[in-house]
Amino acid sequence: MYTDDYDFLFSTARVYVGIDQVTLSGGEPMMRKDIVNISQGLHAAGAKVTMVSNGACIDKHPEVLQYIDVLNISLHTTNQELYTILT
């Protein structure tokens, strides 16, 4: 999706369905070069913005955090011992 698509979809869903929350996830949202613009636009439009991230790229766009209401850090591993420690 393009940057402006997020604002359009949120605005449309807000008017017709009453949605006021958006979750940015899937893959790694912080990998997008336009994540600050997306988050800022959604925030300005009145969205409560949640992001699910593995945290690896937060240092690339720290300014995005001012537009995020909830940040969920996902930690995954296929190593059973490490999974037990993490959870």
C-alpha positions in Angstrom: 0.0 0.0 0.0 1.0 3.6 -0.6 1.4 6.1 2.3 -1.9 7.9 1.5 -3.8 4.6 1.3 -3.6 4.2 5.1 -5.3 7.6 5.7 -7.9 6.9 3.1 -8.8 3.5 4.5 -8.9 4.7 8.1 -11.0 7.8 7.2 -13.5 5.6 5.2 -13.7 3.0 7.9 -14.2 5.6 10.6 -17.1 7.2 8.8 -18.9 4.1 7.6 -18.0 1.6 10.3 -17.0 3.7 13.3 -13.5 2.4 13.6 -11.1 4.5 15.7 -8.2 2.1 16.1 -5.5 0.9 13.7 -2.9 -1.8 14.2 0.2 -1.6 12.1 1.8 -5.1 11.9 2.7 -7.8 9.5 6.2 -8.3 8.4 8.0 -5.5 10.3 6.3 -2.1 10.0 9.5 -0.3 11.0 11.1 -1.5 7.8 8.9 0.9 5.8 10.7 4.1 4.8 7.4 5.9 5.2 6.3 4.5 8.6 6.7 7.9 10.3 4.4 9.5 7.7 1.9 6.7 7.9 1.8 6.9 11.7 1.7 10.7 11.8 -1.2 10.8 9.3 -3.2 8.2 11.2 -2.6 10.0 14.5 -3.6 13.3 13.0 -6.8 11.8 11.7 -7.7 10.7 15.2 -6.7 7.1 15.1 -5.5 5.2 18.2 -2.5 3.6 16.6 -1.0 0.3 17.8 2.1 -1.2 16.3 3.4 -4.7 16.6 7.2 -4.8 16.0 10.0 -7.1 16.8 11.9 -4.0 17.9 14.9 -4.5 15.7 14.5 -1.3 13.7 13.1 1.1 16.3 16.4 2.9 16.3 15.9 3.8 12.6 12.7 5.7 13.2 12.5 6.7 16.9 10.3 9.7 16.1 7.5 7.3 15.1 7.0 6.6 18.8 5.3 10.0 19.4 2.5 8.9 17.1 2.0 5.4 18.5 -0.4 4.8 21.4 0.5 1.2 22.0 3.7 -0.6 21.0 3.7 -4.4 21.3 7.1 -6.0 21.0 6.9 -9.5 19.7 9.7 -12.0 20.6 9.7 -15.2 18.7 12.1 -18.1 18.5 12.1 -21.7 17.4 14.4 -22.7 20.2 12.2 -24.3 22.9 14.7 -23.4 25.7 14.9 -19.8 24.7 11.1 -19.6 24.2 10.6 -20.9 27.8 12.9 -18.2 29.1 11.2 -15.4 27.1 7.7 -16.4 28.0 
